[in-house]
Amino acid sequence: MSENTTGEAPADGATAAEGAGAPAAPSSPTFPTGPHRASLNTATVKHATLAEACEAAAAAGFGAVGPWRDRVQEVGAAEAAKIIADAGLVASSLCRGGFLTARDDAGIAAALDENKRAFEEAATIGAPELIFVVGGLPAMSAPGAGPRPDAEPADRDLVATRARVADRLADLAPIAREHGVRIVLEPLHPIFAADRAVISTLGQALDLAAPFAPEEVGVVVDTYHVWWDPALREQVARAGRERRIASYQVCDWILPLAPEPLNSRGHVGDGYIDFATVSRWVRDAGYTGFVETEIFNEEIWAAPPAETAATVLSRYEQYVAPHLTGAPHPGR
Amino acid sequence: MSENTTGEAPADGATAAEGAGAPAAPSSPTFPTGPHRASLNTATVKHATLAEACEAAAAAGFGAVGPWRDRVQEVGAAEAAKIIADAGLVASSLCRGGFLTARDDAGIAAALDENKRAFEEAATIGAPELIFVVGGLPAMSAPGAGPRPDAEPADRDLVATRARVADRLADLAPIAREHGVRIVLEPLHPIFAADRAVISTLGQALDLAAPFAPEEVGVVVDTYHVWWDPALREQVARAGRERRIASYQVCDWILPLAPEPLNSRGHVGDGYIDFATVSRWVRDAGYTGFVETEIFNEEIWAAPPAETAATVLSRYEQYVAPHLTGAPHPGR
């Protein structure tokens, strides 16, 4: 387990953060930036092994990778930790735990077991944060598909499903804490509310996190999922005040949607998102941690990992990094 | 212009609403329901003329139709009014005005002119409400397509775009009032935030409506667009208190999405939405008006209008109507 339990990137010669999980004071004159704050999520180079992804990330100049569990499991968590360290990188997070919406006892028990395994993997690779995608409605037959013909009214009950997520977080938070890992709730775009995640806004994620300490449950700000939210500025600021921003993830909303909408994400700058504004909000909330690029896109997956890593870092430096540095913006 | 300026359906022998725009008091022991509260939006039978749509709606037992402007314009508004009345129906709303997000003077002037024409049409056909879809980011090249290559940063500025919507509403509200027509803001699902409507939640629509009288600017609660919203119960109740619910529209969220995501809507009951819960919230908010079914779906469009009208009414009676009647639900 890394000492870096807050997901904060090493500062450019700045003094250390005042305390675990504490954001930089909003009055700080500057915030560190630079390529070492950039993290490459392994899903962006989906077909690369962990070693290949780390090699591409290190060569491009990234400071971190955000591995998925499949790439960790295929080498084992201890070996994964070595691969990441040998590349001169750290793990900014581990994707992903969650899937907490089952109604039946067996489904609930299976979710708890699976998340315990994920906490162990995160701790072993030194990832301070385990990203949680909480799952869709029990009515779902499969992600991207229609409801089960035998679904009962309770399987479409979104209010009750969201309440179950709160119950499972109460079960899991103490276990996460034992492992020294923070549960990080990821609100997903409402396009995925039925089949992938019933957490749909940053505000809702913060409400679900509220009963727990900031070191136990944090949130992700992923531009793809939250860019459209009229309450985004207010909720990003709240997330900073409540010391819960565990990760800032970036990729763009592109149109037309891909035939599999999950894979409709674009390189930063290719779509509709105003990264300057959102990045300033994240900066002004005091976030000084890694900026992870996670893109699901068949065309990008077909490109050589080194090429993708270079493009991702170049887009980060063009569209995101300039707005993470400097004094907090006086206006919006 | 009908006297029915609130969009309320005629009550089943109940006394008339207490005043223009006033919802039934939440303490009313019962709310009227029945097929006459159902309205068929003409987009649900896209290939039918207005006369064909009205014939199908009347034969099935609907009390109203919700015409689109194309179907009104092809016969002229005066003739459209006659067609609707001769079928024994009323117009529950007119779709659609809006498209208020232009940055340039010519675009702004064109939007004001076009909406004036729409107010005239609504008044002529006796539609008390003109549904507004406010438009997407100026960066958009076309609905469903990517950004213009020459888009400037301001064309992706969602905050400024939303502020322009507020400015245009201030221009248009007095004109709508002169025509005896209410502007009705429709929040669209966030999947459409880039290219179709920058109003993404019911709460945001209510915030935009707040500077105006309830008789001037209302909101639509469309299940397809808002079902996922963690704040939905609270915002529906607020919409009732603020006397702004102008229309309750229903159709289902189905998966997989259609190749053109706009046309991914399903018959009520075929997808993931919990109509019982949302309908009770709408009832408890005091809404006693029409329930309009608006479905965009290539397969449904290919069916005979009479068949579609019968299915829509049957689904309304199975999944929606039972939850609109009776005493307000004591629980959620």
Interface residues (C-beta under 8 A of the other chain):
Chain A: L137 A139 M140 G144 A145 G146 P147 P153 R156 D157 L158 V159 R162 H189 P190 I191 A193 A194 D195 S200 T201 G203 Q204 D207 W227 W228 D229 P230 A231 R233 W253 I254 L255 P256 L257 P259 P261 D270 G271 Y272 I273 D274 A276 T277 R332
Chain B: L137 A139 M140 G144 A145 G146 P147 P153 R156 D157 L158 V159 R162 H189 P190 I191 A193 A194 D195 S200 T201 G203 Q204 D207 W227 W228 D229 P230 A231 R233 W253 I254 L255 P256 L257 P259 P261 D270 G271 Y272 I273 D274 A276 T277 R332
